[in-house]
Amino acid sequence: MNVELKKILCPVDFSRNAAYATRYALAFAEAHKAQLLLLQVEEPYVPCIPMDYPGIDSMDPLCNMDDEMEETDTGETEASEKDDSLWRLAEDLHQGHQGVRIKPLRAIGKAFVEIVRTAKEYDVDLIVIGTHGRTGLAHMLIGSTAEKVVRMAPCPVLTVKHPDHEFVMP
């Protein structure tokens, strides 16, 4: 069987997990002379309104997940900084790997939906995505973007775990 990769999609959120996955995507793109599509998805901000009562923690479990999720500031400047960061990332990757064609893309919506939509729209041959390694309540309520992409993608998906993330058996 001859596997031909022409287009590789790599979602980026500027986390260390995504940066690690990007290295894999770049290596595959270089080895197969494929185009590398870098996709940044901005999810619409939905404010969490804590419903605290004296002596009782928030009734909304999503408001208590700060420990398990990376904090982000949601201002207009952040969106434009990330936009600039996407273009800088594409330029930096291209500098070190002249033979790889890199196309930065942005989308607004739910991450897994936009990743799958982009894979279909661009007829992608492989998706390379980093995993965050959330467990417990955060994983049950939010789910895993990578897991949803694996189930819904129109092509193979390579999930890349950062080597510093250690899985703890339950």
C-alpha positions in Angstrom: 0.0 0.0 0.0 1.4 3.4 -1.0 0.3 6.2 1.3 0.4 9.6 -0.5 0.0 12.7 1.7 -0.6 15.9 -0.3 -2.2 18.0 2.4 -1.7 17.9 6.2 -3.9 19.8 8.6 -2.5 20.9 12.0 -4.7 22.8 14.4 -2.7 25.3 16.5 -3.8 27.0 19.7 -0.3 28.2 20.7 -0.1 25.7 23.6 3.0 23.6 24.1 1.0 20.5 23.2 0.1 22.1 19.8 3.7 23.2 19.3 4.9 19.7 19.8 2.3 18.3 17.4 3.3 20.9 14.8 6.8 19.5 14.8 5.3 16.1 13.8 3.1 17.7 11.1 6.1 19.6 9.7 8.2 16.4 9.6 5.4 14.5 7.7 4.9 17.5 5.3 8.6 17.6 4.6 9.0 13.8 4.1 6.0 13.6 1.8 6.4 17.0 0.1 2.9 17.9 1.3 1.3 21.2 1.9 0.9 22.0 5.6 -2.3 23.8 6.6 -2.1 25.5 10.0 -5.5 26.1 11.5 -6.3 28.5 14.4 -9.8 28.2 15.7 -11.2 31.0 17.9 -14.1 29.7 19.9 -16.8 32.4 20.7 -16.4 33.6 24.3 -19.3 32.6 26.6 -18.9 34.2 30.0 -19.3 31.9 33.1 -21.7 33.4 35.5 -21.0 31.8 38.9 -24.1 31.1 40.9 -22.5 31.0 44.4 -24.4 30.9 47.6 -22.7 31.7 50.9 -20.7 28.6 52.0 -21.4 26.7 48.8 -19.0 26.5 45.8 -20.4 27.4 42.4 -23.3 25.3 41.2 -21.9 25.3 37.7 -19.0 22.8 37.5 -17.6 24.5 34.4 -16.8 27.6 36.5 -14.5 25.6 38.8 -12.2 24.2 36.1 -9.5 26.8 36.2 -7.0 24.3 37.6 -7.5 22.0 34.6 -7.7 24.5 31.8 -5.2 27.1 30.5 -6.3 30.6 31.4 -6.8 33.0 28.5 -7.7 36.6 28.4 -10.5 37.3 26.0 -10.0 40.8 24.6 -9.8 42.1 21.1 -6.1 42.6 21.4 -5.6 38.9 22.1 -7.4 38.0 18.9 -5.2 40.3 16.8 -2.1 39.1 18.7 -3.0 35.5 18.0 -3.7 36.4 14.3 -0.2 37.9 14.1 1.2 34.9 15.9 -0.3 32.5 13.4 1.3 34.4 10.5 4.6 34.6 12.4 4.4 30.8 13.2 3.9 30.1 9.5 6.8 32.3 8.5 9.1 30.8 11.2 8.3 27.3 10.1 8.8 28.2 6.4 12.2 29.8 7.2 13.6 26.5 8.6 11.9 24.3 6.0 12.0 26.1 2.6 10.6 23.1 0.8 7.3 22.9 2.7 4.4 25.0 1.5 2.6 26.4 4.6 -0.9 27.9 4.5 -2.2 29.6 7.7 -6.0 29.5 8.2 -8.3 31.0 10.8 -11.9 30.0 11.7 -14.4 31.0 14.3 -16.6 28.3 16.0 -16.3 25.1 17.9 -12.8 23.7 17.5 -13.7 20.2 16.5 -16.4 21.3 14.1 -14.1 23.8 12.3 -11.2 21.2 12.2 -13.4 18.6 10.5 -15.0 21.2 8.2 -11.6 22.5 7.1 -10.4 18.9 6.5 -13.3 18.3 4.2 -13.1 21.7 2.5 -9.4 21.3 1.7 -9.5 17.6 1.0 -6.9 16.9 3.7 -5.1 13.6 3.7 -4.0 13.7 7.4 -4.8 15.7 10.5 -2.0 16.0 13.2 -3.4 17.2 16.5 -2.0 17.6 20.0 -3.8 16.3 23.0 -4.2 18.3 26.2 -4.6 15.3 28.5 -7.6 16.5 30.5 -9.0 13.9 32.8 -11.9 13.6 35.3 -14.7 16.2 35.4 -13.1 18.5 32.8 -12.9 15.7 30.2 -16.4 14.4 30.9 -18.0 17.9 30.6 -15.9 19.5 27.9 -14.8 16.3 26.1 -11.7 16.1 24.1 -11.4 18.0 20.9 -8.9 15.5 19.6 -11.2 12.6 20.4 -14.1 14.3 18.6 -11.9 15.0 15.6 -10.8 11.3 15.5 -14.4 10.1 15.4 -15.7 12.6 12.8 -12.7 13.3 10.5 -12.9 12.3 6.9 -9.2 11.2 7.0 -6.7 9.6 9.3 -5.8 11.5 12.5 -2.5 11.4 14.3 -2.9 12.4 17.9 0.4 13.6 19.5 0.9 13.6 23.3 3.5 16.0 24.7 6.2 13.9 26.4 5.9 15.8 29.7 2.3 14.8 30.1 2.2 11.7 32.2 -0.9 9.5 32.2 -1.9 8.3 35.7 -3.9 5.1 35.8 -7.2 5.4 37.7 
